[in-house]
Amino acid sequence: MRKVLPLVVTGLLALSACQFAGHDDAADEARGLNTMDAFPLHPYLPDPSSDRGKTIATAQWILAKKCMVRLDFAGFSTLNTRTVESTYPVRRGHLGSSGTVGDDSPYGVDDPDRAAEHGYRNRKQEDSSQPLEWPADQYVALTGTFDSGDSHRAHGHPIPEGGCLGQATRRLYGSPPKGAKANGVRLTGTSSLPLQLWYESYKAARKDPAWKKAERTWSACMKEKGFRYSDPDAASLDSAWFRTQKPSDRERETAAADARCKLDSDYITTVHAVEARAQKTAIGKHKKDLDAVRAAQERAVENARKVIAQAS
């Protein structure tokens, strides 16, 4: 949801061991809140890295493989689905460069030492799905995503809506719910509602006076350290960081100051409380629909287990 030299801490010797422990506890608390699973809406979203998420991914590729064979992609008959189930398809020649700037955390950098080394490049690539390029005809059949001039048929067969992977998803989850929008992006699938509510809660939270005050406090802290940014997003998304493949000294210095100011100003604990409250309000208003989302996810896991068992 966001995209050097160590800082010198003066007066260190004046702090007692008790004060050290308290500071560490506060930093640990902030970092614990700066994760997706620390939010009330998180349980309504699937976790691809969990055992349940991997079960669904395995079943999706088993079903997609059968679909591709029906579309006369003969090579798929020998496809080892284990080699692709932790990937997502990309059209050959369209992979490009995703860049290295970015952070997986909701509120960005929160570890001054790590930021001083890596700047704003803190994505945990090893924990996420990886892109895998496919020839154009296979990519289209897998995803149902068409470029201008692409045929909607494969070897004379109509390509299902959403491609073979989309068809597999419907087989596991059932008919998708009504789509939604977040920041102009159309959302589809069972996660569309919780994602929409997450975005709307975030927008509402940023208007809260407590959030605005936290941003001003953080900004004042940064100004004292020689950096002028209105909020953490402005710092992490500075266009200068996107011009290099590796973090510059300036980027590392900025990111380290950013993380230190977040901890010193209690920025993360403050804004998380505001956003979590907004999410709880949204959940209360949409409890019935969200319960239906969770039920659909439970059914998908059971359906996936059946698919895997039948393929064994």
C-alpha positions as MATLAB code, in Angstrom:
seq = 'MRKVLPLVVTGLLALSACQFAGHDDAADEARGLNTMDAFPLHPYLPDPSSDRGKTIATAQWILAKKCMVRLDFAGFSTLNTRTVESTYPVRRGHLGSSGTVGDDSPYGVDDPDRAAEHGYRNRKQEDSSQPLEWPADQYVALTGTFDSGDSHRAHGHPIPEGGCLGQATRRLYGSPPKGAKANGVRLTGTSSLPLQLWYESYKAARKDPAWKKAERTWSACMKEKGFRYSDPDAASLDSAWFRTQKPSDRERETAAADARCKLDSDYITTVHAVEARAQKTAIGKHKKDLDAVRAAQERAVENARKVIAQAS';
ca = [
       0.000    0.000    0.000;
       3.684    2.293    0.032;
       7.070    2.630   -2.174;
      25.036    5.888    5.162;
      26.362    6.427    8.299;
      24.638    5.188   11.452;
      22.798    7.907   13.331;
      24.724    9.257   16.292;
      22.690    9.090   19.464;
      23.887   11.696   21.924;
      23.615   11.318   25.648;
      23.605    7.530   25.417;
      25.634    7.017   28.558;
      23.131    8.997   30.577;
      20.387    6.479   29.986;
      19.796    3.778   32.530;
      19.406    0.093   31.663;
      15.749    0.437   32.539;
      15.351    3.224   30.020;
      17.092    1.130   27.384;
      14.659   -1.699   27.944;
      11.695    0.625   27.699;
      12.941    2.085   24.424;
      13.512   -1.359   22.955;
      10.042   -2.417   24.027;
       8.501    0.627   22.336;
      10.442   -0.043   19.128;
       9.411   -3.700   19.163;
       5.789   -2.710   19.683;
       5.915   -0.276   16.751;
       7.472   -2.881   14.454;
       4.884   -5.421   15.551;
       2.133   -3.015   14.493;
       3.844   -2.264   11.177;
       2.738   -5.540    9.574;
      -0.329   -6.466    7.553;
      -1.454   -9.102   10.052;
      -1.684   -6.473   12.801;
      -4.866   -5.035   11.228;
      -8.475   -6.112   11.908;
      -9.225   -6.693    8.195;
      -6.258   -8.997    7.650;
      -8.106  -12.234    8.598;
     -10.480  -11.632    5.672;
      -7.637  -11.715    3.138;
      -6.007  -14.919    1.876;
      -2.382  -15.485    2.814;
      -0.518  -17.023   -0.163;
       2.436  -17.946    2.052;
       0.309  -19.970    4.494;
      -0.302  -23.704    4.151;
      -3.889  -22.969    3.162;
      -2.744  -20.456    0.554;
      -0.264  -22.927   -0.890;
      -2.968  -25.594   -1.021;
      -5.168  -23.314   -3.115;
      -2.251  -22.364   -5.390;
      -1.459  -26.027   -5.987;
      -5.067  -26.823   -6.879;
      -5.322  -23.772   -9.170;
      -2.368  -24.941  -11.233;
      -3.620  -28.533  -11.342;
      -6.933  -27.312  -12.765;
      -5.232  -24.790  -15.063;
      -2.979  -27.514  -16.430;
      -6.006  -29.651  -17.355;
      -7.644  -26.621  -18.969;
      -4.541  -25.853  -21.039;
      -4.417  -29.436  -22.254;
      -8.079  -29.135  -23.308;
      -7.066  -26.044  -25.280;
      -4.565  -28.268  -27.112;
      -1.385  -26.961  -25.507;
       0.122  -30.435  -25.623;
       3.262  -29.523  -23.703;
       1.185  -28.905  -20.581;
       0.434  -32.620  -20.291;
       3.908  -33.092  -18.793;
       4.011  -29.834  -16.803;
       5.157  -30.335  -13.222;
       2.815  -27.981  -11.388;
       5.195  -27.850   -8.421;
       7.536  -25.752  -10.545;
       4.964  -23.024  -11.165;
       2.663  -22.856   -8.165;
       4.711  -20.148   -6.404;
       4.770  -17.977   -9.542;
       2.451  -15.651  -11.389;
       2.375  -15.479  -15.203;
       3.929  -12.634  -17.160;
       3.754  -12.247  -20.928;
       7.127  -12.920  -22.537;
       8.926   -9.701  -23.283;
       6.780   -7.716  -20.841;
       8.616   -8.525  -17.620;
      10.653   -5.326  -17.671;
      12.262   -3.953  -14.549;
      10.141   -3.683  -11.443;
      12.736   -1.532   -9.710;
      14.105   -2.067   -6.251;
      12.532    0.773   -4.299;
       9.720   -0.284   -2.015;
       8.807   -1.680    1.367;
       6.392   -4.435    2.340;
       5.413   -2.745    5.599;
       2.218   -0.672    5.845;
       4.062    2.348    7.261;
       7.453    1.921    5.613;
      10.882    1.719    7.196;
      10.981    1.258   10.966;
      14.522    0.002   11.645;
      17.162    2.757   11.531;
      20.062    0.305   11.219;
      18.489   -1.635    8.379;
      17.427    1.577    6.662;
      20.982    2.926    6.963;
      22.132   -0.110    4.998;
      19.319   -0.666    2.493;
      17.590    2.700    2.255;
      13.999    2.302    1.084;
      14.666   -1.059   -0.602;
      13.195   -3.395    1.973;
      10.975   -5.713   -0.039;
      11.143   -9.319    1.130;
      11.244  -10.933   -2.297;
      11.846  -14.382   -0.873;
       8.426  -14.319    0.795;
       6.414  -13.403   -2.271;
       5.410  -15.023   -5.525;
       7.822  -14.596   -8.399;
       6.982  -13.710  -12.010;
       7.384  -16.374  -14.685;
       7.368  -15.495  -18.374;
       5.171  -17.427  -20.816;
       4.900  -17.216  -24.621;
       2.131  -14.844  -25.703;
      -0.345  -17.573  -26.739;
       0.116  -19.495  -23.479;
      -0.025  -16.336  -21.368;
      -3.306  -15.289  -22.985;
      -4.809  -18.737  -22.462;
      -3.651  -18.854  -18.841;
      -4.852  -15.392  -17.854;
      -7.502  -14.299  -20.355;
      -5.630  -10.997  -20.638;
      -5.557   -9.820  -24.230;
      -3.443   -7.284  -26.071;
      -4.756   -5.637  -29.213;
      -4.848   -8.204  -31.970;
      -4.824  -11.241  -29.686;
      -7.289  -13.977  -30.566;
      -9.847  -14.977  -27.957;
      -9.486  -18.561  -29.122;
      -6.662  -21.050  -28.662;
      -6.286  -23.714  -31.326;
      -9.900  -23.124  -32.261;
     -11.193  -23.377  -28.684;
     -12.695  -20.370  -26.861;
     -10.520  -19.142  -24.007;
     -12.530  -19.091  -20.760;
     -13.129  -15.821  -18.955;
     -10.037  -15.008  -16.954;
      -8.173  -17.753  -18.793;
      -7.487  -21.190  -17.388;
      -6.313  -19.757  -14.066;
      -9.483  -17.673  -13.772;
     -11.595  -20.717  -14.507;
      -9.685  -22.650  -11.841;
     -10.323  -19.899   -9.313;
     -14.071  -20.003   -9.996;
     -14.010  -23.777   -9.629;
     -12.520  -23.406   -6.149;
     -14.306  -20.296   -4.897;
     -17.573  -20.412   -6.798;
     -19.127  -17.410   -8.517;
     -17.182  -14.234   -7.699;
     -18.930  -11.482   -5.740;
     -19.706   -8.087   -7.188;
     -16.521   -6.213   -8.055;
     -15.295   -3.127   -6.239;
     -12.948   -0.200   -6.796;
     -10.064    1.200   -4.778;
      -8.132    4.281   -5.884;
      -9.453    3.855   -9.410;
      -8.378    0.211   -9.633;
     -11.082   -2.371  -10.328;
     -11.013   -5.198   -7.795;
     -12.393   -8.640   -8.537;
     -12.593  -11.954   -6.717;
     -13.463  -12.904   -3.163;
     -10.987  -10.409   -1.681;
     -12.466   -7.388   -3.438;
     -14.618   -6.293   -0.495;
     -11.960   -6.462    2.248;
      -9.465   -4.734   -0.049;
     -11.956   -1.984   -0.814;
     -12.735   -1.524    2.895;
      -9.018   -1.446    3.697;
      -8.458    1.350    1.202;
     -11.492    3.307    2.365;
     -10.467    2.913    6.009;
      -6.991    4.192    5.173;
      -8.440    7.259    3.416;
     -10.699    7.992    6.374;
      -7.882    7.486    8.871;
      -5.599    9.967    7.115;
      -8.210   12.682    7.652;
      -8.234   12.081   11.410;
      -6.652   14.931   13.443;
      -4.491   12.425   15.353;
      -2.993   11.142   12.100;
      -2.333   14.666   10.827;
      -0.672   15.575   14.116;
       1.522   12.459   13.913;
       2.633   13.505   10.420;
       3.478   17.020   11.613;
       5.480   15.645   14.534;
       7.357   13.235   12.262;
       8.004   16.036    9.738;
       9.377   18.326   12.466;
      11.719   15.556   13.600;
      12.954   15.073   10.040;
      13.478   18.815    9.617;
      15.711   18.845   12.698;
      17.846   16.191   11.004;
      18.079   18.193    7.781;
      15.320   16.529    5.722;
      12.206   18.334    4.548;
       9.232   16.044    3.864;
       5.586   16.517    4.757;
       4.970   12.836    5.551;
       6.685    9.419    5.339;
       5.190    8.656    1.921;
       6.768   11.801    0.493;
      10.137   10.634    1.788;
       9.946    7.010    0.640;
       8.605    7.943   -2.797;
      11.126   10.694   -3.519;
      11.759   10.449   -7.264;
      15.518   10.578   -6.657;
      15.463    7.055   -5.234;
      14.050    5.605   -8.453;
      16.952    6.805  -10.586;
      19.455    4.288   -9.264;
      19.518    0.513   -8.915;
      21.246    0.756   -5.543;
      20.541    3.182   -2.685;
      22.600    6.344   -2.676;
      24.176    7.732    0.485;
      21.442   10.362    0.565;
      18.710    7.739    0.329;
      20.211    5.683    3.147;
      20.608    8.758    5.335;
      17.013    9.812    4.658;
      15.599    6.350    5.314;
      17.556    5.998    8.559;
      16.292    9.377    9.760;
      12.765    8.435    8.643;
      12.833    5.231   10.700;
      14.335    6.960   13.734;
      11.743    9.744   13.620;
       8.920    7.200   13.380;
      10.147    5.521   16.544;
      10.984    8.719   18.442;
       7.635   10.355   17.630;
       5.469    7.246   18.179;
       4.264    7.718   14.616;
       3.499    4.064   13.932;
       1.607    3.369   17.147;
      -0.437    6.535   16.685;
      -1.488    6.090   13.073;
      -2.018    2.342   13.474;
      -4.509    2.995   16.294;
      -6.417    5.410   14.056;
      -6.445    3.077   11.043;
      -7.320   -0.008   13.094;
     -10.252    1.875   14.591;
     -11.450    2.815   11.106;
     -11.187   -0.807    9.998;
     -13.172   -2.030   12.995;
     -15.904    0.449   12.104;
     -15.936   -0.830    8.520;
     -16.088   -4.439    9.706;
     -19.054   -3.638   11.905;
     -20.925   -2.138    8.972;
     -20.162   -5.043    6.608;
     -19.978   -7.996    8.999;
     -22.452  -10.174    7.099;
     -20.723   -9.704    3.754;
     -17.282  -10.229    5.292;
     -18.444  -13.429    6.971;
     -19.544  -14.613    3.532;
     -16.049  -13.831    2.215;
     -14.482  -15.931    4.951;
     -16.923  -18.782    4.307;
     -16.023  -18.731    0.605;
     -12.350  -18.944    1.512;
     -13.033  -21.957    3.746;
     -14.903  -23.670    0.915;
     -12.042  -22.913   -1.463;
      -9.562  -24.669    0.811;
     -11.801  -27.742    1.065;
     -12.343  -27.779   -2.694;
      -8.601  -27.422   -3.242;
      -7.874  -30.398   -1.018;
     -10.304  -32.492   -3.029;
      -8.674  -31.444   -6.311;
      -5.237  -32.364   -4.972;
      -6.469  -35.686   -3.629;
      -8.021  -36.581   -6.977;
      -4.806  -35.711   -8.793;
      -2.668  -37.861   -6.517;
];
